[in-house]
Amino acid sequence: MTFQPLLPVGGLTGWNFLNRTIESQKLLQNASPVAQREMNYFRENIGNISSAEQLVGDFTLMKVALSAFGLQEDVSNKFFIRKVLEEGVIADDSLANRLSDARYAALSKAFGFGGLGEPRTALSSFPDEILSAYEDQTFEVAVGDVQPELRLALGLERELETVLENSSSADARWYGVMGSSPLREVFETALNLPETFAALDIDQQLVVFRARSEEVFGLPEVADFIDPNAAESLRNRYLLMNEINNGQASLATSPALSLLTGISGGFGTTSLLSVLYSG
């Protein structure tokens, strides 16, 4: 039986409910037969894997590995994943480093098949490291099946850290946001950018992202959002704008609107919405 989290509502109200119940809900998920079977198999067998070829040749090991990085949809792309793993991240022109989605570089770095020494699968701590990420990511997927916006809210800090760890400059970090489907959706929604925005030249998108972020949050760089308060502001605004865009927010009773109204120093609902939709 597939685990389904209890999430009666979405948006900011749903986020607050999830925060209060997340530990008990994750325990239920991890106790499910599917999760137990996959995690036990990974723990017992990953230490025997010394090459990318071996990993992609074992469906369950590959599924757990990819799921730990939110890349489970690539489970059938054996050749592609093998190449990502084998080339590693040391060379600037390796496949993982050339891909705009930083999760592939994080995957390759974690396993270390393309490094100078032995792969990290030999480390005694490796199974716990990957399985912890697997538990988090599979829970987020289950949450997303019920309330998609809460999946993005849950993984926000991790996705930001992944971009920061795999980008060497301020511009590269914004390009990393553009290459990350979850982060792009969060930022585009929070910054109230139109659906046609992604069709712009990528360098123009960079300029707009930076300028709009500074206008809305007073923060022009991706690295600014690693601060917990900044990340929380980004998440709250994303959830609010998602509610508004999907017609879920009651202008009179929405907790998200009440929160932002209080922060805004007494804006009424009409003036607040004008600010949110400006620019």
Kinemage of the C-alpha trace (Angstrom):
@kinemage 1
@onewidth
@group {chain A} dominant
@subgroup {mainchain}
@vectorlist {calphas} color= white
{ca met a 1} P 0.000 0.000 0.000
{ca thr a 2} L 1.396 3.403 -0.996
{ca phe a 3} L 1.699 5.973 1.784
{ca gln a 4} L -0.537 9.030 1.400
{ca pro a 5} L 0.065 11.944 3.790
{ca leu a 6} L -2.816 13.655 5.550
{ca leu a 7} L -3.058 17.160 4.096
{ca pro a 8} L -6.620 18.493 4.260
{ca val a 9} L -5.667 21.874 2.750
{ca gly a 10} L -2.828 23.471 0.820
{ca gly a 11} L -1.281 26.918 0.891
{ca leu a 12} L 0.078 28.529 4.032
{ca thr a 13} L -2.547 26.859 6.224
{ca gly a 14} L -1.523 23.484 4.842
{ca trp a 15} L 2.142 24.335 5.369
{ca asn a 16} L 1.531 25.124 9.044
{ca phe a 17} L -0.424 21.882 9.490
{ca leu a 18} L 2.343 19.901 7.795
{ca asn a 19} L 4.989 21.425 10.064
{ca arg a 20} L 3.033 20.336 13.131
{ca thr a 21} L 2.573 16.752 11.940
{ca ile a 22} L 5.622 16.082 9.772
{ca glu a 23} L 7.532 13.814 12.166
{ca ser a 24} L 4.617 11.462 12.794
{ca gln a 25} L 3.703 11.407 9.102
{ca lys a 26} L 7.285 10.590 8.076
{ca leu a 27} L 7.346 7.712 10.559
{ca leu a 28} L 4.234 6.283 8.918
{ca gln a 29} L 5.789 6.633 5.480
{ca asn a 30} L 9.061 4.965 6.459
{ca ala a 31} L 7.152 2.059 8.012
{ca ser a 32} L 5.396 1.250 4.735
{ca pro a 33} L 6.363 -2.109 3.160
{ca val a 34} L 7.678 -0.495 -0.034
{ca ala a 35} L 9.952 1.937 1.805
{ca gln a 36} L 11.214 -0.751 4.181
{ca arg a 37} L 11.992 -3.152 1.354
{ca glu a 38} L 13.875 -0.575 -0.726
{ca met a 39} L 15.835 0.885 2.185
{ca asn a 40} L 16.857 -2.526 3.542
{ca tyr a 41} L 17.988 -3.656 0.101
{ca phe a 42} L 20.058 -0.512 -0.404
{ca arg a 43} L 21.690 -0.785 3.013
{ca glu a 44} L 22.618 -4.427 2.468
{ca asn a 45} L 23.954 -4.121 -1.084
{ca ile a 46} L 25.345 -0.652 -1.824
{ca gly a 47} L 28.711 -1.476 -0.215
{ca asn a 48} L 29.289 -4.060 -2.955
{ca ile a 49} L 28.971 -1.448 -5.709
{ca ser a 50} L 32.259 -0.027 -6.985
{ca ser a 51} L 31.306 1.354 -10.404
{ca ala a 52} L 28.587 3.332 -12.118
{ca glu a 53} L 27.972 0.364 -14.408
{ca gln a 54} L 27.146 -1.840 -11.423
{ca leu a 55} L 24.829 0.760 -9.927
{ca val a 56} L 22.735 1.345 -13.042
{ca gly a 57} L 22.577 -2.421 -13.548
{ca asp a 58} L 20.630 -2.865 -10.305
{ca phe a 59} L 17.158 -1.351 -10.610
{ca thr a 60} L 16.405 -1.026 -6.897
{ca leu a 61} L 19.776 0.498 -6.009
{ca met a 62} L 19.485 2.942 -8.888
{ca lys a 63} L 15.912 3.836 -7.940
{ca val a 64} L 16.884 4.608 -4.334
{ca ala a 65} L 19.974 6.552 -5.443
{ca leu a 66} L 18.057 8.713 -7.906
{ca ser a 67} L 15.113 9.185 -5.539
{ca ala a 68} L 17.511 10.566 -2.924
{ca phe a 69} L 18.231 13.464 -5.288
{ca gly a 70} L 14.730 13.943 -6.681
{ca leu a 71} L 15.768 12.375 -9.990
{ca gln a 72} L 13.594 9.239 -9.863
{ca glu a 73} L 12.103 10.016 -13.267
{ca asp a 74} L 15.508 9.167 -14.779
{ca val a 75} L 15.431 5.580 -13.519
{ca ser a 76} L 15.081 4.241 -17.074
{ca asn a 77} L 17.848 6.467 -18.483
{ca lys a 78} L 20.682 4.095 -17.665
{ca phe a 79} L 23.223 5.318 -20.215
{ca phe a 80} L 22.700 8.964 -19.301
{ca ile a 81} L 22.994 8.376 -15.539
{ca arg a 82} L 26.030 6.141 -15.997
{ca lys a 83} L 27.771 8.901 -17.935
{ca val a 84} L 26.852 11.493 -15.281
{ca leu a 85} L 28.349 9.256 -12.595
{ca glu a 86} L 31.450 8.108 -14.466
{ca glu a 87} L 32.593 11.564 -15.553
{ca gly a 88} L 32.352 12.939 -12.008
{ca val a 89} L 32.582 16.636 -11.214
{ca ile a 90} L 36.319 17.353 -11.155
{ca ala a 91} L 36.555 18.391 -14.811
{ca asp a 92} L 34.707 21.584 -15.717
{ca asp a 93} L 33.491 19.985 -18.945
{ca ser a 94} L 32.098 16.828 -17.329
{ca leu a 95} L 28.478 16.077 -18.171
{ca ala a 96} L 27.239 16.760 -14.630
{ca asn a 97} L 28.912 20.172 -14.609
{ca arg a 98} L 27.514 21.062 -18.028
{ca leu a 99} L 23.925 20.299 -17.086
{ca ser a 100} L 21.904 23.260 -15.839
{ca asp a 101} L 20.196 21.137 -13.163
{ca ala a 102} L 22.611 21.062 -10.200
{ca arg a 103} L 21.060 17.873 -8.821
{ca tyr a 104} L 23.061 15.792 -11.293
{ca ala a 105} L 26.334 17.252 -10.036
{ca ala a 106} L 25.211 16.585 -6.461
{ca leu a 107} L 24.426 12.960 -7.371
{ca ser a 108} L 27.778 12.450 -9.090
{ca lys a 109} L 29.692 14.072 -6.226
{ca ala a 110} L 27.876 11.982 -3.610
{ca phe a 111} L 28.807 8.650 -5.205
{ca gly a 112} L 32.315 9.622 -6.279
{ca phe a 113} L 32.684 7.170 -9.158
{ca gly a 114} L 34.438 9.823 -11.231
{ca gly a 115} L 36.821 10.924 -8.489
{ca leu a 116} L 40.505 10.216 -7.988
{ca gly a 117} L 40.116 7.727 -5.139
{ca glu a 118} L 37.711 4.950 -4.248
{ca pro a 119} L 33.995 5.628 -4.651
{ca arg a 120} L 32.150 6.792 -1.551
{ca thr a 121} L 29.969 3.668 -1.591
{ca ala a 122} L 32.730 1.988 0.449
{ca leu a 123} L 32.241 4.374 3.387
{ca ser a 124} L 30.386 2.939 6.382
{ca ser a 125} L 28.384 6.164 6.693
{ca phe a 126} L 27.299 6.181 3.041
{ca pro a 127} L 24.057 4.145 3.349
{ca asp a 128} L 22.742 6.404 6.132
{ca glu a 129} L 23.645 9.522 4.131
{ca ile a 130} L 21.753 8.433 1.031
{ca leu a 131} L 18.834 6.860 2.873
{ca ser a 132} L 18.264 10.022 4.906
{ca ala a 133} L 17.957 11.967 1.653
{ca tyr a 134} L 15.782 9.186 0.194
{ca glu a 135} L 13.368 9.435 3.139
{ca asp a 136} L 13.095 13.201 2.757
{ca gln a 137} L 12.650 13.148 -1.004
{ca thr a 138} L 10.117 10.311 -1.135
{ca phe a 139} L 8.082 12.039 1.572
{ca glu a 140} L 8.127 15.225 -0.495
{ca val a 141} L 6.930 13.281 -3.543
{ca ala a 142} L 4.057 11.827 -1.503
{ca val a 143} L 3.176 15.314 -0.246
{ca gly a 144} L 3.286 16.622 -3.809
{ca asp a 145} L 0.817 13.984 -4.954
{ca val a 146} L -1.716 15.550 -2.557
{ca gln a 147} L -0.685 19.234 -2.464
{ca pro a 148} L 1.950 20.009 -5.153
{ca glu a 149} L 2.911 23.428 -3.786
{ca leu a 150} L 3.795 21.954 -0.392
{ca arg a 151} L 6.347 19.655 -2.012
{ca leu a 152} L 8.183 22.689 -3.351
{ca ala a 153} L 7.901 24.437 0.003
{ca leu a 154} L 9.380 21.428 1.809
{ca gly a 155} L 12.425 21.132 -0.419
{ca leu a 156} L 13.206 24.833 -0.747
{ca glu a 157} L 16.276 25.073 1.506
{ca arg a 158} L 17.819 21.896 0.113
{ca glu a 159} L 17.376 23.005 -3.489
{ca leu a 160} L 18.915 26.391 -2.679
{ca glu a 161} L 21.894 24.704 -1.013
{ca thr a 162} L 22.363 22.416 -4.023
{ca val a 163} L 22.553 25.394 -6.373
{ca leu a 164} L 24.939 27.276 -4.082
{ca glu a 165} L 27.245 24.284 -3.653
{ca asn a 166} L 27.501 23.676 -7.386
{ca ser a 167} L 27.758 27.264 -8.670
{ca ser a 168} L 30.868 29.421 -8.478
{ca ser a 169} L 29.462 32.897 -9.158
{ca ala a 170} L 26.400 35.031 -8.454
{ca asp a 171} L 25.285 34.822 -12.090
{ca ala a 172} L 25.801 31.046 -12.155
{ca arg a 173} L 23.523 30.711 -9.136
{ca trp a 174} L 20.673 32.470 -10.905
{ca tyr a 175} L 21.269 30.222 -13.918
{ca gly a 176} L 21.121 27.323 -11.462
{ca val a 177} L 17.715 28.529 -10.294
{ca met a 178} L 16.570 28.646 -13.910
{ca gly a 179} L 17.838 25.087 -14.437
{ca ser a 180} L 16.048 23.762 -11.360
{ca ser a 181} L 12.366 23.117 -12.064
{ca pro a 182} L 11.366 23.404 -8.371
{ca leu a 183} L 13.298 26.627 -7.736
{ca arg a 184} L 12.216 28.216 -11.009
{ca glu a 185} L 8.570 27.624 -10.123
{ca val a 186} L 9.003 28.982 -6.589
{ca phe a 187} L 10.802 32.141 -7.709
{ca glu a 188} L 8.603 32.800 -10.753
{ca thr a 189} L 5.459 32.443 -8.649
{ca ala a 190} L 6.780 34.436 -5.688
{ca leu a 191} L 7.992 37.227 -7.976
{ca asn a 192} L 4.704 37.210 -9.911
{ca leu a 193} L 6.366 36.677 -13.282
{ca pro a 194} L 4.132 35.840 -16.265
{ca glu a 195} L 3.934 32.396 -17.866
{ca thr a 196} L 5.670 33.780 -20.962
{ca phe a 197} L 8.722 34.801 -18.917
{ca ala a 198} L 10.599 31.551 -19.601
{ca ala a 199} L 10.489 32.290 -23.335
{ca leu a 200} L 12.812 35.282 -22.899
{ca asp a 201} L 16.503 35.070 -23.689
{ca ile a 202} L 18.217 33.454 -20.699
{ca asp a 203} L 20.450 36.472 -20.092
{ca gln a 204} L 17.380 38.710 -20.021
{ca gln a 205} L 15.794 36.341 -17.519
{ca leu a 206} L 18.837 36.732 -15.287
{ca val a 207} L 18.471 40.510 -15.276
{ca val a 208} L 14.750 40.307 -14.486
{ca phe a 209} L 15.143 37.692 -11.747
{ca arg a 210} L 17.795 39.752 -9.973
{ca ala a 211} L 15.952 43.069 -10.301
{ca arg a 212} L 12.569 41.657 -9.317
{ca ser a 213} L 14.040 39.801 -6.348
{ca glu a 214} L 15.618 42.990 -5.062
{ca glu a 215} L 12.361 44.886 -5.617
{ca val a 216} L 10.204 42.361 -3.772
{ca phe a 217} L 12.541 41.061 -1.063
{ca gly a 218} L 15.366 43.594 -0.996
{ca leu a 219} L 17.655 40.671 -1.881
{ca pro a 220} L 19.294 40.621 -5.329
{ca glu a 221} L 21.275 37.367 -5.087
{ca val a 222} L 20.359 33.705 -4.672
{ca ala a 223} L 22.892 33.391 -1.842
{ca asp a 224} L 20.845 35.893 0.173
{ca phe a 225} L 18.065 33.323 0.540
{ca ile a 226} L 20.212 30.857 2.458
{ca asp a 227} L 19.371 32.975 5.508
{ca pro a 228} L 16.487 31.184 7.294
{ca asn a 229} L 14.362 34.327 7.558
{ca ala a 230} L 14.834 35.117 3.867
{ca ala a 231} L 13.986 31.542 2.876
{ca glu a 232} L 10.849 31.699 5.011
{ca ser a 233} L 9.804 34.975 3.376
{ca leu a 234} L 10.317 33.428 -0.057
{ca arg a 235} L 8.318 30.345 0.875
{ca asn a 236} L 5.434 32.310 2.424
{ca arg a 237} L 5.128 34.592 -0.574
{ca tyr a 238} L 5.275 31.623 -2.953
{ca leu a 239} L 2.466 29.878 -1.080
{ca leu a 240} L 0.405 33.077 -0.975
{ca met a 241} L 0.834 33.849 -4.664
{ca asn a 242} L 0.088 30.232 -5.551
{ca glu a 243} L -3.187 30.481 -3.618
{ca ile a 244} L -4.106 33.732 -5.354
{ca asn a 245} L -3.191 32.456 -8.816
{ca asn a 246} L -5.319 29.358 -8.301
{ca gly a 247} L -8.247 31.257 -6.805
{ca gln a 248} L -7.885 29.544 -3.431
{ca ala a 249} L -7.343 32.580 -1.217
{ca ser a 250} L -10.315 34.243 0.404
{ca leu a 251} L -9.513 37.939 0.530
{ca ala a 252} L -11.243 38.277 3.880
{ca thr a 253} L -10.018 35.167 5.708
{ca ser a 254} L -6.808 33.879 4.096
{ca pro a 255} L -4.144 33.421 6.840
{ca ala a 256} L -1.460 34.200 4.282
{ca leu a 257} L -3.038 37.517 3.386
{ca ser a 258} L -3.574 38.324 7.045
{ca leu a 259} L 0.095 37.623 7.726
{ca leu a 260} L 1.321 39.831 4.920
{ca thr a 261} L -1.168 42.549 5.793
{ca gly a 262} L 0.211 42.636 9.327
{ca ile a 263} L 3.782 42.774 8.090
{ca ser a 264} L 2.961 45.499 5.592
{ca gly a 265} L 2.093 48.003 8.303
{ca gly a 266} L -1.644 48.203 7.812
{ca phe a 267} L -2.218 47.829 4.061
{ca gly a 268} L -5.779 46.929 3.265
{ca thr a 269} L -6.433 43.872 1.111
{ca thr a 270} L -6.940 45.897 -2.050
{ca ser a 271} L -3.752 47.897 -1.675
{ca leu a 272} L -1.800 44.781 -0.719
{ca leu a 273} L -2.912 42.961 -3.834
{ca ser a 274} L -1.959 46.010 -5.879
{ca val a 275} L 1.549 45.799 -4.454
{ca leu a 276} L 1.755 42.052 -5.052
{ca tyr a 277} L 0.716 42.369 -8.663
{ca ser a 278} L 2.748 45.475 -9.436
{ca gly a 279} L 5.762 45.319 -11.685
